């Protein structure tokens, strides 16, 4: 559901429509936090990078996140799937790409 700027500031807009819109989206900082938590809690992260190479940095990009360790870089693709029949934040699906050795 989209609410355009004109509609948002119109006195005639239904409060139910605004509440419904708010219930479907998280503020960007909370959404990003949910995505990073999902990545860090996924066992595929350790499978891809190993447990002896700690994470040095996580960068957001257009496809998801790039994770840097001392020896590797790993791209994680993030897909947020929204169910039109359910309120609240979307379901997060992750795809872990092949890690690549870092060039020092």
GROMACS elastic network, one bead per residue, 0.5 to 0.9 nm:
[ bonds ]
;  ai    aj funct       b0    kb
    1    17     6  0.88512   500
    1    20     6  0.84476   500
    1    21     6  0.65663   500
    1    24     6  0.86005   500
    1    84     6  0.84591   500
    2    21     6  0.74153   500
    3     6     6  0.82894   500
    3     7     6  0.62268   500
    3     8     6  0.62008   500
    3    17     6  0.84674   500
    3    18     6  0.79855   500
    3    21     6  0.77183   500
    4     7     6  0.53264   500
    4     8     6  0.61105   500
    4     9     6  0.89401   500
    5     8     6  0.50267   500
    5     9     6  0.65113   500
    5    10     6  0.86717   500
    6     9     6  0.56255   500
    6    10     6  0.62464   500
    7    10     6  0.50650   500
    7    11     6  0.84350   500
    7    12     6  0.82118   500
    7    13     6  0.63844   500
    8    11     6  0.83196   500
    8    13     6  0.68083   500
    8    18     6  0.79640   500
    9    12     6  0.86490   500
    9    13     6  0.77695   500
   10    13     6  0.56797   500
   11    14     6  0.84885   500
   12    15     6  0.89708   500
   13    16     6  0.86465   500
   13    17     6  0.73786   500
   13    18     6  0.78413   500
   14    17     6  0.52541   500
   14    18     6  0.67298   500
   14    19     6  0.88554   500
   15    18     6  0.51108   500
   15    19     6  0.61197   500
   15    20     6  0.84566   500
   16    19     6  0.50652   500
   16    20     6  0.59688   500
   16    21     6  0.85104   500
   17    20     6  0.50772   500
   17    21     6  0.61845   500
   17    22     6  0.87120   500
   18    21     6  0.50296   500
   18    22     6  0.61959   500
   18    23     6  0.86108   500
   19    22     6  0.51091   500
   19    23     6  0.61317   500
   19    24     6  0.88047   500
   20    23     6  0.51832   500
   20    24     6  0.65596   500
   20    87     6  0.73443   500
   21    24     6  0.54468   500
   21    25     6  0.69072   500
   21    87     6  0.87647   500
   22    25     6  0.56229   500
   22    26     6  0.75267   500
   22    87     6  0.89755   500
   22    88     6  0.83085   500
   23    26     6  0.77137   500
   23    87     6  0.55187   500
   23    89     6  0.74856   500
   24    82     6  0.80305   500
   24    84     6  0.86744   500
   24    86     6  0.79922   500
   24    87     6  0.51652   500
   24    89     6  0.55564   500
   24    90     6  0.75841   500
   25    28     6  0.87187   500
   25    31     6  0.83496   500
   25    87     6  0.86052   500
   25    88     6  0.64555   500
   25    89     6  0.55298   500
   25    90     6  0.78219   500
   26    29     6  0.80153   500
   26    30     6  0.60810   500
   26    31     6  0.56381   500
   26    88     6  0.78359   500
   26    89     6  0.61765   500
   26    90     6  0.89992   500
   27    30     6  0.54838   500
   27    31     6  0.62370   500
   27    32     6  0.87117   500
   28    31     6  0.50420   500
   28    32     6  0.60462   500
   28    33     6  0.85038   500
   29    32     6  0.51772   500
   29    33     6  0.61657   500
   29    34     6  0.87252   500
   30    34     6  0.62024   500
   30    35     6  0.86442   500
   31    34     6  0.51449   500
   31    35     6  0.62894   500
   31    36     6  0.87686   500
   31    89     6  0.80082   500
   32    35     6  0.50613   500
   32    36     6  0.62067   500
   32    37     6  0.85404   500
   32    60     6  0.87912   500
   33    36     6  0.52212   500
   33    37     6  0.60689   500
   33    38     6  0.85216   500
   34    37     6  0.51430   500
   34    38     6  0.61098   500
   34    39     6  0.87209   500
   34    92     6  0.83781   500
   35    38     6  0.51042   500
   35    39     6  0.63624   500
   35    40     6  0.87809   500
   35    64     6  0.86494   500
   35    78     6  0.74917   500
   35    80     6  0.88472   500
   35    92     6  0.69720   500
   35    94     6  0.88696   500
   36    39     6  0.50856   500
   36    40     6  0.61764   500
   36    41     6  0.85396   500
   36    58     6  0.86488   500
   36    65     6  0.82708   500
   37    40     6  0.51333   500
   37    41     6  0.59898   500
   37    42     6  0.84807   500
   38    41     6  0.52574   500
   38    42     6  0.61151   500
   38    92     6  0.75485   500
   38    93     6  0.86204   500
   38    94     6  0.81322   500
   39    42     6  0.53020   500
   39    43     6  0.85611   500
   39    44     6  0.85147   500
   39    45     6  0.69463   500
   39    76     6  0.78594   500
   39    78     6  0.89440   500
   39    94     6  0.73571   500
   40    43     6  0.79874   500
   40    45     6  0.68417   500
   40    46     6  0.87876   500
   41    44     6  0.87577   500
   41    45     6  0.79711   500
   42    45     6  0.58645   500
   42    46     6  0.79420   500
   42    94     6  0.87793   500
   43    46     6  0.56412   500
   43    47     6  0.64631   500
   43    48     6  0.88239   500
   44    48     6  0.59866   500
   44    49     6  0.85403   500
   44    96     6  0.72670   500
   45    48     6  0.52201   500
   45    49     6  0.61747   500
   45    50     6  0.78331   500
   45    74     6  0.88799   500
   45    96     6  0.75091   500
   46    49     6  0.51655   500
   46    51     6  0.56515   500
   47    50     6  0.56088   500
   47    51     6  0.79938   500
   48    74     6  0.80263   500
   48    96     6  0.78114   500
   48    97     6  0.84802   500
   48    98     6  0.72446   500
   48    99     6  0.65501   500
   49    52     6  0.82353   500
   49    53     6  0.67856   500
   49    54     6  0.86293   500
   49    69     6  0.81187   500
   49    71     6  0.89709   500
   49    72     6  0.72482   500
   49    73     6  0.86532   500
   49    74     6  0.79044   500
   49    99     6  0.70309   500
   50    53     6  0.62135   500
   50    54     6  0.86010   500
   51    54     6  0.70419   500
   53    56     6  0.89442   500
   53    69     6  0.60554   500
   53    70     6  0.64779   500
   53    71     6  0.71727   500
   53    72     6  0.83668   500
   54    68     6  0.87098   500
   54    69     6  0.57588   500
   54    70     6  0.71976   500
   55    58     6  0.76664   500
   55    67     6  0.69801   500
   55    68     6  0.58945   500
   55    70     6  0.74344   500
   56    67     6  0.78155   500
   56    68     6  0.56125   500
   56    69     6  0.50126   500
   56    70     6  0.67866   500
   57    66     6  0.82712   500
   57    67     6  0.60062   500
   57    68     6  0.51299   500
   57    69     6  0.69610   500
   58    65     6  0.65839   500
   58    66     6  0.57525   500
   58    68     6  0.62507   500
   59    64     6  0.85546   500
   59    65     6  0.54507   500
   59    66     6  0.51454   500
   59    67     6  0.64869   500
   59    68     6  0.82495   500
   60    63     6  0.81593   500
   60    64     6  0.59650   500
   60    66     6  0.64685   500
   60    67     6  0.89420   500
   61    64     6  0.53815   500
   61    65     6  0.55412   500
   61    66     6  0.70810   500
   62    65     6  0.79477   500
   62    77     6  0.89979   500
   63    66     6  0.89468   500
   63    75     6  0.83587   500
   63    76     6  0.76790   500
   63    77     6  0.53816   500
   63    78     6  0.65111   500
   63    79     6  0.85338   500
   64    75     6  0.74519   500
   64    76     6  0.57924   500
   64    79     6  0.79493   500
   64    94     6  0.87522   500
   65    74     6  0.82887   500
   65    75     6  0.59392   500
   65    76     6  0.53137   500
   65    77     6  0.66928   500
   65    78     6  0.75264   500
   66    73     6  0.67631   500
   66    74     6  0.55874   500
   66    76     6  0.62131   500
   66    77     6  0.87319   500
   67    72     6  0.81760   500
   67    73     6  0.56023   500
   67    74     6  0.50570   500
   67    75     6  0.63484   500
   67    76     6  0.76508   500
   68    71     6  0.78435   500
   68    72     6  0.60004   500
   68    74     6  0.65605   500
   68    75     6  0.89991   500
   68   102     6  0.81739   500
   69    72     6  0.52375   500
   69    73     6  0.63821   500
   69    74     6  0.85370   500
   69   102     6  0.82605   500
   70    73     6  0.85371   500
   70   102     6  0.75335   500
   71   100     6  0.84876   500
   71   101     6  0.57784   500
   71   102     6  0.54329   500
   71   103     6  0.82983   500
   71   104     6  0.87613   500
   72    99     6  0.60652   500
   72   100     6  0.54469   500
   72   103     6  0.86397   500
   73    98     6  0.88065   500
   73    99     6  0.55190   500
   73   100     6  0.53085   500
   73   101     6  0.63051   500
   73   102     6  0.59939   500
   74    96     6  0.74521   500
   74    97     6  0.64490   500
   74    98     6  0.65870   500
   74   100     6  0.64852   500
   74   101     6  0.89519   500
   75    95     6  0.85081   500
   75    96     6  0.64061   500
   75    97     6  0.54846   500
   75    98     6  0.75269   500
   75    99     6  0.72019   500
   75   100     6  0.89759   500
   76    94     6  0.65777   500
   76    95     6  0.56553   500
   76    97     6  0.60603   500
   77    93     6  0.82979   500
   77    94     6  0.56498   500
   77    96     6  0.64049   500
   77    97     6  0.75732   500
   78    92     6  0.68983   500
   78    93     6  0.59967   500
   78    95     6  0.66402   500
   78    96     6  0.89610   500
   79    91     6  0.81426   500
   79    92     6  0.57687   500
   79    93     6  0.50643   500
   79    94     6  0.62827   500
   79    95     6  0.82630   500
   80    89     6  0.86445   500
   80    90     6  0.55779   500
   80    91     6  0.55677   500
   80    93     6  0.63347   500
   80    94     6  0.88063   500
   81    89     6  0.87750   500
   81    90     6  0.50853   500
   81    91     6  0.50586   500
   81    92     6  0.63329   500
   81    93     6  0.75464   500
   82    85     6  0.87820   500
   82    86     6  0.80140   500
   82    87     6  0.88275   500
   82    88     6  0.85804   500
   82    89     6  0.71316   500
   82    91     6  0.63811   500
   82    92     6  0.89478   500
   83    86     6  0.54539   500
   83    87     6  0.77542   500
   83    88     6  0.89365   500
   83    89     6  0.89404   500
   83    90     6  0.68027   500
   83    91     6  0.81346   500
   84    87     6  0.75381   500
   86    89     6  0.88409   500
   86    90     6  0.88723   500
   87    90     6  0.85588   500
   89    92     6  0.89758   500
   96    99     6  0.84369   500
